[in-house]
Amino acid sequence: MKFTVDTVSKEGCRLSFISKIGHHEDTIIETPSCMMYTRGGSVPHLTLDMVQKIPHQSGIVQLTVPSFIEYRQTLDTFQDGLAKFAGLPAKGVTFLSIQDPCTTVPSGYNGKDAVSVWAPSGRVKLNATSFMSFERSSRPDIFQALCDGDTPEGCSKKRICKAVDRTLAFLDECLEQNIKTEQDSDPAAILGVIEGGDLLSERLRSAKETAKRPVSGFILDCFGESF
């Protein structure tokens, strides 16, 4: 995935575009922009004909792990990826996120080697191997590396440091497995996740360490209300 700055104004505003995106190398996305949020592959409360009338769509559709993790065995058998499974337009660019941003995630359920997501039937634990297996079956164009974002406002410095360490360890494992995928197919673009809660020192450490890895971009995750 390639990010190119097109224009920068005197005030510092910029116009840019993203190209060479995953399986859509010929697609160009202008930025700043926004993704289309979906739940189970559908935009909540809007019919497809209404969605098509929304102006200034970027063409990027957000899919979430909790919406589809229960269908991982079906996706393995289906073999054509999550976009086709959900009936999305073939020309659309898909982004796979670990959590559903519109759903409150219970705190205290992540561990050293696994992250919890909450499917309709309940809690599902994912380590780097099981998550990357699901990612390969889903075949998104862009995906978020596995991360520990469980740092609610007021949690301890020790917990925040653990979240950053775990997230970096998850990223290294995801990158290693994504490189192996390159030998067999076109890999998706992987985004590293910046954690650190409300501690600036940990945010900076997370950002500096993540930038050392060969990621295609970054996600700023888990900002507390006071940050």
C-alpha positions in Angstrom: 0.0 0.0 0.0 1.4 3.4 -1.0 0.5 6.8 0.5 1.2 9.9 -1.7 0.9 13.5 -0.7 -0.7 15.5 -3.6 -1.1 19.0 -2.2 -0.3 20.9 1.0 -1.9 24.3 1.7 -0.3 27.2 3.5 -2.4 26.4 6.5 -0.9 22.9 6.7 -4.0 21.0 5.3 -3.1 18.3 2.8 -4.7 16.3 0.0 -3.3 12.8 -0.6 -4.2 9.5 -2.1 -3.6 5.8 -1.3 -2.8 3.4 -4.1 -1.6 -0.2 -4.6 -4.1 -1.4 -2.0 -4.0 -5.2 -1.3 -5.8 -7.0 -4.1 -6.9 -3.7 -5.8 -3.6 -2.4 -7.2 -5.4 -0.2 -9.7 -7.7 1.5 -7.1 -6.9 5.0 -5.8 -8.5 6.3 -2.6 -8.4 10.1 -2.1 -7.7 11.3 1.5 -8.8 12.6 3.9 -11.7 10.2 3.7 -13.8 7.8 5.8 -14.7 4.1 5.7 -18.2 2.7 5.5 -18.9 1.0 8.8 -20.8 -2.3 8.5 -22.0 -5.0 10.9 -22.1 -8.4 9.4 -21.4 -6.8 6.0 -24.4 -4.5 6.1 -24.7 -0.8 7.0 -26.9 -0.7 10.1 -30.4 0.9 9.5 -29.8 1.6 5.8 -30.9 -0.4 2.8 -28.5 -1.0 -0.1 -30.2 1.5 -2.4 -29.9 4.2 0.3 -26.2 3.4 0.9 -25.5 3.8 -2.8 -26.9 7.4 -2.6 -24.5 8.5 0.1 -22.1 11.0 -1.5 -18.3 11.1 -1.2 -17.8 7.5 -0.3 -14.2 6.4 -0.2 -14.9 2.9 -1.4 -13.4 1.3 1.7 -15.7 -0.9 3.7 -15.0 -1.9 7.3 -15.6 -5.5 8.3 -15.1 -6.6 11.9 -13.8 -9.8 13.4 -16.7 -10.2 15.9 -19.3 -10.2 13.1 -17.7 -13.1 11.3 -15.5 -15.1 13.6 -18.2 -17.7 14.1 -18.1 -18.5 10.4 -14.3 -19.2 10.2 -14.8 -22.8 9.2 -17.4 -21.8 6.6 -14.9 -19.2 5.2 -12.2 -21.8 5.0 -14.5 -24.0 2.8 -15.8 -21.0 0.8 -12.3 -19.9 -0.2 -13.4 -16.7 -1.9 -13.0 -14.3 1.0 -15.2 -12.3 3.3 -16.2 -9.6 0.8 -17.8 -12.1 -1.6 -19.2 -14.1 1.3 -21.0 -10.9 2.6 -22.2 -10.0 -0.9 -20.1 -6.8 -1.2 -19.2 -5.2 -4.5 -16.1 -6.8 -6.1 -14.5 -3.4 -6.7 -14.7 -2.3 -3.1 -11.7 -2.2 -0.8 -12.2 -4.1 2.5 -10.6 -3.3 5.9 -10.7 -5.9 8.7 -10.7 -4.6 12.3 -10.1 -6.6 15.5 -13.1 -5.1 17.4 -16.4 -3.5 16.5 -16.0 0.2 17.2 -19.7 0.6 17.8 -19.8 -2.0 20.5 -18.6 -1.8 24.1 -16.0 -4.4 24.8 -15.8 -5.8 28.3 -12.5 -5.1 30.1 -10.2 -7.6 31.7 -10.4 -10.5 29.3 -7.2 -10.2 27.3 -4.2 -12.3 28.2 -0.5 -12.5 27.5 -1.0 -14.7 24.4 -4.6 -14.0 23.3 -7.1 -11.2 22.7 -10.8 -11.7 23.4 -13.5 -10.7 20.8 -17.2 -10.9 21.5 -19.2 -12.7 18.8 -23.0 -13.0 19.0 -22.7 -16.3 20.8 -20.1 -15.0 23.3 -16.4 -14.7 23.9 -13.8 -16.0 21.4 -10.1 -15.9 22.3 -7.6 -15.3 19.4 -3.9 -15.6 19.4 -1.7 -14.5 16.5 -1.8 -17.8 14.8 -5.6 -18.3 14.9 -6.2 -14.6 14.0 -3.9 -14.9 10.9 -5.6 -18.1 9.9 -8.9 -16.2 10.0 -7.3 -13.3 8.1 -6.2 -15.6 5.3 -9.7 -17.0 5.0 -11.2 -13.5 5.0 -8.8 -12.1 2.4 -9.2 -8.4 3.3 -7.3 -5.8 1.4 -6.2 -4.1 4.6 -6.2 -5.4 8.1 -5.4 -4.4 11.7 -2.7 -6.4 13.4 -3.8 -8.2 16.6 -3.5 -5.8 19.5 -4.3 -5.4 23.2 -6.3 -2.2 23.4 -7.8 -3.0 26.9 -6.5 0.2 28.6 -9.6 2.0 29.9 -9.2 5.4 31.5 -7.8 5.2 35.0 -6.0 1.9 34.5 -2.5 1.5 35.9 0.8 2.3 34.2 1.8 -1.4 34.6 -1.3 -2.4 32.6 -0.6 0.1 29.9 3.0 -1.0 29.6 1.8 -4.6 29.2 -0.6 -3.6 26.5 2.1 -1.9 24.5 4.5 -4.9 24.9 1.8 -7.4 24.0 0.7 -5.4 21.0 4.3 -5.2 19.7 4.7 -9.0 20.2 1.4 -9.7 18.4 2.5 -7.4 15.5 5.8 -9.3 15.1 4.0 -12.6 15.0 1.4 -11.3 12.5 4.2 -9.8 10.3 6.1 -13.1 10.3 3.1 -15.1 9.2 2.1 -12.4 6.6 5.5 -12.7 5.0 5.0 -16.4 4.7 1.7 -15.8 2.9 3.6 -13.7 0.3 5.0 -17.0 -1.1 1.6 -18.3 -2.0 -0.6 -15.2 -2.8 -0.8 -11.4 -2.7 -0.7 -10.5 1.0 -3.0 -7.9 2.5 -1.6 -4.6 3.8 -1.1 -4.8 7.5 -1.5 -1.8 9.8 0.4 -1.6 13.1 -1.5 -0.4 16.2 -0.4 2.4 18.4 -1.3 1.8 22.1 -0.4 3.5 25.3 -3.6 4.6 26.9 -3.4 8.1 28.4 0.4 7.9 29.0 2.3 10.0 26.5 5.6 8.2 27.2 4.0 4.8 26.3 2.3 6.3 23.2 5.7 7.5 22.0 7.3 4.2 22.7 4.6 2.3 20.9 4.8 4.6 17.9 8.6 4.5 17.7 8.7 0.7 18.0 5.9 0.1 15.5 7.5 2.4 13.0 10.6 0.1 13.0 8.5 -2.7 11.6 7.6 -3.1 7.9 3.9 -2.1 8.3 1.8 -0.4 5.6 0.3 2.2 8.0 -0.8 2.9 11.6 -3.9 2.9 13.7 -4.2 5.1 16.8 -6.2 3.0 19.2 -7.9 3.3 22.6 -7.8 7.0 23.4 -9.2 7.8 26.9 -11.6 10.7 27.4 -8.8 12.8 29.1 -6.1 12.1 26.6 
